[in-house]
Amino acid sequence: MKALEVSPDGKLLVSAGNDGQTFIWTIEGKKYAELEGHIGGVNDVVFTNDGKYLLTASDDKTVRRWLIDTAEILRKGKFVEVQEEVEIEELGAIPDFYA
């Protein structure tokens, strides 16, 4: 396991790992959804402040935005050239990523 994040309302937990798998769990431990799409290890996950979306960042050099209600990929962005490590929380400052 490489990343864990609790939703803003405290009802969901996300776990992600080196195998590229990302799971959403209820806080009681029941699997809510499996997010499929990354082909590299998932390094970080973060919920948006409203809890509607989840962002995942992977070794496959993509960041994906997921709709929590349906576990659907809404947007996939490709890292261009990474000059330095950036925390995924900083993506919140990029409004176009949410469009």
C-alpha positions in Angstrom: 0.0 0.0 0.0 1.4 3.3 -1.0 -1.4 5.8 -0.4 -4.4 6.2 1.9 -6.9 9.0 2.1 -10.1 9.6 4.1 -13.0 11.5 2.4 -13.9 14.9 3.8 -17.1 13.6 5.4 -15.2 10.7 7.0 -17.4 8.0 5.4 -15.0 6.6 2.8 -11.3 5.5 2.7 -9.2 5.1 -0.5 -6.2 2.8 -0.7 -3.8 2.6 -3.5 -0.6 0.7 -4.2 2.4 -0.2 -6.4 0.2 -2.7 -8.4 -1.8 0.2 -9.9 -5.0 -0.9 -8.0 -7.1 1.7 -6.2 -10.0 0.8 -4.0 -12.6 2.9 -2.2 -13.9 1.4 1.1 -16.6 2.4 3.4 -15.2 3.4 6.8 -16.7 0.1 8.1 -14.4 -1.8 5.8 -16.8 -2.8 3.0 -15.5 -2.4 -0.6 -17.4 0.5 -2.3 -15.5 0.5 -5.7 -12.4 -0.5 -7.5 -10.9 2.2 -9.7 -9.3 0.6 -12.8 -7.2 2.4 -15.4 -3.7 3.1 -14.1 -1.0 0.8 -15.5 1.6 1.9 -13.0 1.8 2.1 -9.3 -0.5 4.7 -7.8 1.6 7.1 -5.7 -1.0 9.5 -4.3 -4.7 10.0 -3.9 -6.7 13.0 -2.7 -10.4 13.8 -2.4 -11.6 17.2 -3.6 -12.9 19.4 -0.7 -16.5 18.7 -1.6 -15.8 14.9 -1.6 -17.4 14.4 -5.1 -14.1 13.6 -6.9 -10.9 11.7 -6.3 -7.6 12.5 -7.9 -5.0 9.7 -8.4 -1.4 10.1 -9.5 0.5 7.2 -11.0 3.9 6.0 -12.2 2.2 5.7 -15.6 2.7 9.5 -15.7 -1.0 10.2 -15.5 -3.3 12.0 -13.1 -6.9 10.9 -13.2 -10.1 12.5 -11.8 -12.8 10.1 -10.7 -16.4 10.7 -9.9 -16.9 9.0 -6.5 -20.6 8.1 -7.0 -20.0 6.0 -10.1 -16.2 5.3 -9.9 -16.0 6.6 -13.5 -12.8 8.3 -14.9 -13.9 11.8 -15.8 -10.6 13.2 -16.9 -7.1 11.9 -17.6 -4.1 14.2 -17.7 -0.6 13.3 -18.9 2.4 14.6 -17.0 4.5 16.5 -19.4 8.0 17.0 -18.0 8.2 16.9 -14.3 11.1 19.1 -13.1 10.4 18.4 -9.4 8.2 16.4 -7.2 4.8 18.1 -6.7 2.2 17.0 -4.1 -1.1 16.1 -5.7 -2.9 18.4 -3.3 -1.4 21.3 -5.4 -3.6 20.2 -8.4 -6.5 22.0 -6.6 -4.9 25.2 -7.8 -5.4 24.1 -11.5 -9.1 24.9 -12.2 -9.1 23.4 -15.7 -8.3 20.0 -14.3 -11.8 20.0 -12.7 -13.6 21.1 -15.8 
